[in-house]
Amino acid sequence: MQVRPPSFDYNRGMNNVQEPSATTGQAPADVTAPARFTRNNPYNSTIVLNRVLNGASCDKETRHIALSLDAGMTYTPGDSVGVLPGYRAEAVEEVLAALGFSGNERVLNHYKEEISFEQALRAWLTIGKLTRGTIGQYAKLAGAPNVGGLGYDALKQLCGPENKARAEEYCWGREFIDLITDFPGAVANPQELFNVMPRLAARLYSIASSQMLHPDTAETTVRVVRYNTHGRSRQGVASGQLGERAGVGANLPIFLHSNQNFRLPQDGSVPIIMVGPGTGVAPFRAFLEERQAKGESGKNWLFFGDQHCASDFLYEEQWGQMLAHGTLTRMDTAFSRDQAHKIYVQDRIRENAAELYAWLESGAYFYVCGDAVNMAKAVELELLNAIAAGSNTTQERAAEYLAAMKQQKRYQRDIY
């Protein structure tokens, strides 16, 4: 039998938690919990630590979150913790008002269980980032030809493959509330929205701790996403929840997600090079804690970058302790906005290309975590340049060298 996620009340305040109902499929607190928790059967975790990592003058907010684990829940450095988020009350109420419903209407969720429409909008349906698919399905509703606002003709001009570019432009920075405000009146029955909107997905965050040092918790590093577009204030559904509505003592449904493609070398004497700007440093905190806990002798080199040293040097104190202890052999930082000319982690790699190649020749593993769009590509380019220069060969031969590293699992990336 497939078990649905429990009906947590995300909007009762920072430290108040709704107990799972008898129909959720989640075991009561006094009953032994399942041996394995999944997306469809999450663990009701308690937040035991939630602190801001940035300095007071920073215009960004990055948080270190520690989540309690049930006995028997285990993870390995490189794994992720999955969070099943819920939208803030204000966002849900705004959608209900625009649709003209109270939220008390009864609907069937994806498992054909009856819940309130308010609960569906809060924890089951994606009312955040708008997609072309949602627009297309919205235009197919029986009431769509009679929409007000910009009108049905304008709605149809956002549908179909021939209108892909126009639809993508409209979707940028918009959410479901924008669609139903611009084209109101299409939804006659709340149940229809289960055919219109994607299911709210879990959010995966790299685990930033070693279970050898933190046996009862999984820790992670979260950048709280907030922005303004099209005249509205927005926030990331999970990061906003962790930043505003999930303080110490609050409960959150979670599960652990294994990542077999992002692992420390089995031989603890092998050197590793880690590139993790911003929150991409999270798994490398786990790597280094693991190696420290095991007393492994392999050398460890960390590249870290962000905007400002004074406010964005995540885990600065711990890195200093690891350097003093010898766990961290070397650390190179790149704070892009601390000088007129922007400096990034790929620039530090280029500056240290000769030594980096020497590490690779000694068998070092090379890891990258973080932005896939720009950073990871730039880092790979400088890595190839370092290999070509170090081996006094062509880019083609450097690409072959890197391909061999991938095959040997010495080049691993966790990018998004």
C-alpha positions as CSV (number, residue, x, y, z in Angstrom):
1,M,0.0,0.0,0.0
2,Q,1.3,3.4,-0.9
3,V,1.3,5.8,2.0
4,R,0.9,9.5,1.4
5,P,2.8,12.3,3.2
6,P,1.4,13.4,6.5
7,S,-0.7,16.6,6.7
8,F,1.6,18.9,8.6
9,D,0.3,22.3,9.4
10,Y,3.1,24.6,8.2
11,N,1.5,27.8,9.1
12,R,0.8,27.6,12.8
13,G,4.0,29.5,13.7
14,M,7.7,28.8,14.2
15,N,7.4,26.4,17.1
16,N,3.9,24.9,16.8
17,V,3.3,21.6,15.1
18,Q,0.1,19.9,14.1
19,E,0.1,16.2,15.0
20,P,-0.4,13.8,12.1
21,S,-4.0,12.8,11.8
22,A,-5.2,9.2,12.2
23,T,-5.7,8.9,8.4
24,T,-2.3,10.0,7.3
25,G,-0.6,6.6,7.4
26,Q,2.1,8.1,9.6
27,A,2.7,6.1,12.9
28,P,1.7,8.0,16.1
29,A,4.6,9.2,18.2
30,D,4.3,6.3,20.7
31,V,4.5,3.6,18.0
32,T,7.7,2.3,16.6
33,A,8.4,4.2,13.3
34,P,9.0,2.4,10.0
35,A,12.5,1.2,9.4
36,R,12.8,3.2,6.2
37,F,11.4,6.6,5.3
38,T,10.7,7.8,1.8
39,R,9.1,10.7,-0.1
40,N,5.7,9.0,0.3
41,N,6.3,8.0,3.9
42,P,8.5,10.8,5.4
43,Y,9.9,11.1,8.8
44,N,8.4,13.8,11.1
45,S,11.8,15.5,11.9
46,T,12.4,18.1,14.5
47,I,14.6,21.1,13.7
48,V,17.2,21.2,16.4
49,L,19.3,24.0,15.0
50,N,18.5,26.9,12.7
51,R,21.0,29.7,12.5
52,V,22.0,32.4,10.1
53,L,25.6,32.0,8.7
54,N,25.9,35.4,7.1
55,G,27.2,38.5,8.7
56,A,24.7,41.2,9.9
57,S,25.5,43.5,7.0
58,C,24.8,40.9,4.3
59,D,21.8,41.3,2.0
60,K,21.6,37.5,1.6
61,E,20.4,35.0,4.1
62,T,22.1,31.6,4.3
63,R,21.1,29.2,7.1
64,H,22.6,26.2,8.8
65,I,19.8,23.7,9.5
66,A,20.1,20.6,11.7
67,L,17.3,18.0,11.4
68,S,16.7,15.2,13.9
69,L,16.7,11.6,12.6
70,D,14.9,8.5,13.6
71,A,16.9,5.6,15.0
72,G,18.1,3.6,12.0
73,M,18.2,6.5,9.5
74,T,21.7,6.6,8.1
75,Y,23.4,8.6,5.4
76,T,26.8,8.9,3.8
77,P,28.7,12.1,2.9
78,G,27.5,13.1,-0.6
79,D,23.9,12.2,0.2
80,S,21.0,14.7,0.4
81,V,18.1,15.3,2.7
82,G,14.7,15.7,1.1
83,V,12.3,18.3,2.6
84,L,8.6,18.2,1.8
85,P,7.7,21.9,2.0
86,G,4.5,23.8,2.4
87,Y,3.5,27.2,1.1
88,R,3.1,30.2,3.4
89,A,-0.4,31.0,4.5
90,E,-0.4,34.4,2.7
91,A,0.3,32.8,-0.7
92,V,-2.5,30.2,-0.2
93,E,-5.0,32.8,0.9
94,E,-4.1,35.0,-2.1
95,V,-4.9,32.1,-4.5
96,L,-8.1,31.2,-2.7
97,A,-9.3,34.8,-2.9
98,A,-8.5,35.1,-6.6
99,L,-10.3,31.8,-7.3
100,G,-13.3,32.8,-5.2
101,F,-13.1,29.7,-2.9
102,S,-13.1,29.4,0.9
103,G,-10.5,26.7,1.2
104,N,-13.0,24.4,3.0
105,E,-14.1,22.7,-0.2
106,R,-13.3,19.0,-0.3
107,V,-11.1,17.5,-3.0
108,L,-9.3,14.2,-3.6
109,N,-5.5,14.3,-3.5
110,H,-3.2,12.2,-5.7
111,Y,-3.9,9.1,-3.6
112,K,-7.7,9.6,-3.8
113,E,-7.9,10.7,-0.2
114,E,-10.2,13.5,0.8
115,I,-8.6,16.7,2.0
116,S,-9.5,20.4,2.1
117,F,-8.8,22.6,-0.9
118,E,-6.7,24.8,1.4
119,Q,-4.5,21.8,2.3
120,A,-4.2,20.9,-1.4
121,L,-2.9,24.4,-2.2
122,R,-0.6,24.4,0.8
123,A,1.1,21.1,0.5
124,W,0.1,19.2,-2.7
125,L,-0.1,21.5,-5.7
126,T,2.5,23.8,-7.2
127,I,1.3,27.3,-6.8
128,G,4.8,28.7,-7.1
129,K,6.8,28.8,-10.2
130,L,4.6,28.9,-13.3
131,T,5.2,26.5,-16.2
132,R,4.0,26.3,-19.8
133,G,2.3,23.0,-19.0
134,T,0.2,24.6,-16.3
135,I,-0.9,27.4,-18.8
136,G,-1.8,24.8,-21.4
137,Q,-3.9,22.7,-19.0
138,Y,-5.5,25.8,-17.6
139,A,-6.6,26.8,-21.1
140,K,-8.3,23.4,-21.5
141,L,-10.7,23.9,-18.6
142,A,-14.3,24.1,-19.5
143,G,-14.6,27.6,-18.1
144,A,-11.5,28.9,-19.9
145,P,-13.3,30.3,-23.0
146,N,-15.1,32.7,-20.7
147,V,-12.1,34.0,-18.8
148,G,-12.0,37.7,-17.9
149,G,-8.9,39.9,-17.6
150,L,-6.7,39.7,-20.7
151,G,-9.2,37.3,-22.3
152,Y,-9.3,33.9,-23.9
153,D,-7.5,35.0,-27.1
154,A,-4.5,36.2,-25.1
155,L,-4.5,33.0,-23.1
156,K,-4.5,30.8,-26.3
157,Q,-1.5,32.8,-27.6
158,L,0.5,31.3,-24.7
159,C,-0.4,27.7,-25.6
160,G,1.0,25.2,-28.1
161,P,4.6,24.6,-29.4
162,E,4.3,27.5,-31.9
163,N,3.9,29.9,-28.9
164,K,6.7,28.4,-26.8
165,A,8.9,31.6,-26.7
166,R,6.0,33.8,-25.8
167,A,4.8,31.4,-23.0
168,E,8.4,31.2,-21.6
169,E,8.6,34.9,-21.5
170,Y,5.3,35.1,-19.7
171,C,6.2,32.4,-17.2
172,W,9.5,34.1,-16.2
173,G,9.2,35.4,-12.6
174,R,5.5,34.6,-12.5
175,E,3.5,32.1,-10.3
176,F,0.0,30.6,-10.5
177,I,-1.5,33.6,-8.8
178,D,-0.4,35.8,-11.7
179,L,-2.1,33.4,-14.2
180,I,-5.4,33.4,-12.4
181,T,-5.3,37.2,-11.9
182,D,-4.6,37.8,-15.6
183,F,-7.1,35.2,-16.8
184,P,-9.7,34.8,-14.0
185,G,-12.8,32.7,-14.0
186,A,-11.7,29.4,-15.6
187,V,-11.9,27.2,-12.5
188,A,-15.4,26.1,-11.6
189,N,-14.4,23.2,-9.4
190,P,-11.3,23.0,-7.2
191,Q,-10.8,19.4,-8.2
192,E,-10.0,20.5,-11.7
193,L,-6.7,22.0,-10.5
194,F,-5.2,18.5,-9.9
195,N,-5.2,18.2,-13.7
196,V,-3.8,21.6,-14.2
197,M,-0.9,22.0,-11.7
198,P,2.1,19.8,-11.1
199,R,2.4,18.1,-7.7
200,L,4.5,20.0,-5.2
201,A,7.9,18.3,-5.3
202,A,10.3,17.6,-2.5
203,R,13.4,19.8,-2.3
204,L,16.8,18.1,-2.0
205,Y,19.6,19.7,0.0
206,S,23.1,18.4,0.2
207,I,23.9,17.0,3.7
208,A,26.6,19.1,5.3
209,S,27.6,16.8,8.1
210,S,29.2,13.5,8.9
211,Q,27.0,11.1,10.8
212,M,30.1,9.9,12.7
213,L,30.2,13.4,14.4
214,H,26.4,14.0,14.3
215,P,24.8,10.6,14.8
216,D,21.3,11.9,15.5
217,T,21.0,14.7,12.9
218,A,21.4,15.5,9.2
219,E,22.6,19.1,8.7
220,T,22.4,21.2,5.6
221,T,23.1,24.7,4.2
222,V,20.2,26.6,2.8
223,R,20.2,29.9,0.9
224,V,16.8,31.6,1.5
225,V,15.4,32.7,-1.8
226,R,13.5,36.0,-1.8
227,Y,12.8,38.3,-4.7
228,N,10.3,40.7,-6.3
229,T,8.9,40.3,-9.8
230,H,5.9,41.8,-11.6
231,G,4.9,43.8,-8.6
232,R,4.8,40.9,-6.1
233,S,7.1,39.7,-3.3
234,R,8.1,36.0,-3.8
235,Q,10.1,33.5,-1.9
236,G,11.3,29.9,-2.4
237,V,8.7,27.5,-1.0
238,A,11.2,25.4,1.0
239,S,13.9,27.9,1.7
240,G,11.3,30.5,2.7
241,Q,9.8,28.0,5.1
242,L,13.1,27.2,6.6
243,G,14.0,30.9,6.8
244,E,10.7,32.1,8.3
245,R,8.4,29.4,9.6
246,A,10.6,26.6,10.8
247,G,12.5,27.6,13.9
248,V,14.0,25.3,16.5
249,G,11.4,22.9,17.7
250,A,9.3,23.0,14.6
251,N,8.6,19.8,12.7
252,L,9.2,19.0,9.1
253,P,8.6,15.9,7.0
254,I,11.9,14.7,5.6
255,F,13.6,11.7,4.0
256,L,17.2,10.8,3.1
257,H,18.3,10.5,-0.6
258,S,21.3,8.5,-1.5
259,N,23.8,9.8,-4.1
260,Q,26.1,7.0,-5.2
261,N,27.7,9.2,-7.8
262,F,29.2,11.7,-5.3
263,R,31.4,9.7,-2.9
264,L,34.7,10.0,-1.1
265,P,37.4,7.6,-2.3
266,Q,37.4,4.3,-0.4
267,D,41.1,4.8,0.2
268,G,41.4,7.4,2.9
269,S,45.0,8.2,1.9
270,V,44.0,9.5,-1.5
271,P,44.1,13.3,-1.8
272,I,40.9,15.2,-2.8
273,I,40.2,18.6,-4.4
274,M,36.8,20.2,-3.7
275,V,35.3,23.2,-5.4
276,G,32.1,24.5,-3.7
277,P,31.2,28.2,-3.9
278,G,28.3,29.4,-1.8
279,T,26.0,26.7,-0.5
280,G,27.8,24.3,-2.8
281,V,30.3,23.9,0.0
282,A,27.8,21.9,2.0
283,P,28.8,18.4,1.0
284,F,32.5,19.2,1.5
285,R,31.9,20.1,5.1
286,A,30.5,16.5,5.3
287,F,33.6,15.1,3.5
288,L,36.0,16.9,5.7
289,E,34.2,16.0,8.9
290,E,34.1,12.3,7.8
291,R,37.8,12.3,7.1
292,Q,38.6,14.0,10.3
293,A,36.4,11.6,12.3
294,K,38.2,8.6,10.7
295,G,41.6,10.1,11.0
296,E,42.3,9.6,7.3
297,S,45.7,10.8,6.0
298,G,44.7,12.0,2.6
299,K,45.4,15.6,1.7
300,N,42.3,17.9,1.3
301,W,42.2,21.1,-0.8
302,L,39.1,23.3,-0.7
303,F,38.1,26.1,-3.1
304,F,35.4,28.3,-1.7
305,G,33.9,31.5,-3.1
306,D,31.1,34.0,-2.4
307,Q,30.6,37.7,-2.6
308,H,32.1,39.2,0.5
309,C,34.6,37.8,3.0
310,A,33.2,39.7,5.9
311,S,29.6,38.5,5.5
312,D,29.6,35.4,3.3
313,F,32.5,33.3,4.5
314,L,30.3,30.3,5.4
315,Y,31.8,28.1,8.2
316,E,34.9,30.3,8.4
317,E,35.6,29.3,12.0
318,Q,35.4,25.6,11.3
319,W,37.6,25.8,8.3
320,G,40.2,27.6,10.4
321,Q,40.0,24.9,13.0
322,M,40.4,22.2,10.3
323,L,43.4,24.0,8.8
324,A,45.0,24.2,12.3
325,H,44.2,20.5,12.9
326,G,45.6,19.5,9.6
327,T,42.4,18.0,8.3
328,L,42.2,20.8,5.7
329,T,45.5,20.9,3.9
330,R,44.9,24.0,1.9
331,M,42.0,26.4,1.3
332,D,41.8,29.0,-1.5
333,T,39.0,31.6,-1.4
334,A,37.5,33.9,-4.0
335,F,35.3,36.7,-2.8
336,S,34.0,38.3,-6.0
337,R,32.9,41.7,-4.7
338,D,35.7,42.5,-2.4
339,Q,37.7,44.2,-5.1
340,A,37.0,46.1,-8.3
341,H,37.8,43.1,-10.5
342,K,35.5,40.1,-9.8
343,I,37.3,37.0,-8.7
344,Y,35.7,33.5,-8.8
345,V,36.7,30.0,-7.9
346,Q,37.7,29.3,-11.5
347,D,40.2,32.1,-11.3
348,R,41.8,30.6,-8.2
349,I,42.0,27.3,-10.1
350,R,43.8,29.0,-13.0
351,E,46.2,30.7,-10.6
352,N,47.2,27.4,-9.0
353,A,47.0,25.2,-12.1
354,A,50.5,23.7,-11.8
355,E,50.0,22.5,-8.2
356,L,46.5,21.3,-9.0
357,Y,47.8,19.2,-11.9
358,A,50.5,17.8,-9.5
359,W,47.7,16.7,-7.2
360,L,45.9,15.1,-10.0
361,E,49.0,13.2,-11.1
362,S,49.3,11.9,-7.5
363,G,45.8,10.4,-7.9
364,A,43.6,13.2,-6.4
365,Y,39.9,13.1,-6.8
366,F,38.3,16.3,-8.1
367,Y,34.8,17.4,-6.9
368,V,32.5,20.2,-7.9
369,C,29.2,21.2,-6.3
370,G,26.9,24.1,-7.0
371,D,25.7,26.1,-10.0
372,A,25.5,24.1,-13.2
373,V,24.8,27.0,-15.6
374,N,27.9,29.1,-15.2
375,M,30.3,27.9,-12.4
376,A,30.6,24.3,-13.2
377,K,31.3,25.0,-16.9
378,A,33.9,27.6,-16.0
379,V,35.6,25.3,-13.5
380,E,35.8,22.4,-16.0
381,L,37.3,24.7,-18.6
382,E,40.0,25.8,-16.2
383,L,40.5,22.2,-15.1
384,L,41.1,21.2,-18.7
385,N,43.5,24.2,-19.1
386,A,45.4,23.0,-16.0
387,I,45.7,19.5,-17.4
388,A,46.8,20.7,-20.8
389,A,49.4,23.0,-19.4
390,G,50.7,20.6,-16.8
391,S,51.0,17.8,-19.3
392,N,52.3,20.1,-22.1
393,T,49.7,18.7,-24.5
394,T,46.6,19.8,-26.4
395,Q,43.1,20.4,-25.2
396,E,42.0,17.2,-27.0
397,R,44.5,15.2,-24.9
398,A,43.4,17.0,-21.8
399,A,39.8,16.0,-22.6
400,E,40.9,12.4,-22.8
401,Y,42.7,12.7,-19.4
402,L,39.5,14.1,-17.9
403,A,37.4,11.4,-19.5
404,A,39.7,8.8,-17.9
405,M,39.2,10.6,-14.5
406,K,35.4,10.3,-15.0
407,Q,35.7,6.6,-15.8
408,Q,37.8,6.1,-12.6
409,K,35.2,8.2,-10.6
410,R,38.0,10.7,-9.8
411,Y,35.9,13.5,-11.3
412,Q,32.5,13.9,-9.7
413,R,30.0,16.7,-9.8
414,D,26.8,17.4,-7.9
415,I,25.5,20.4,-9.9
416,Y,22.1,22.0,-10.2
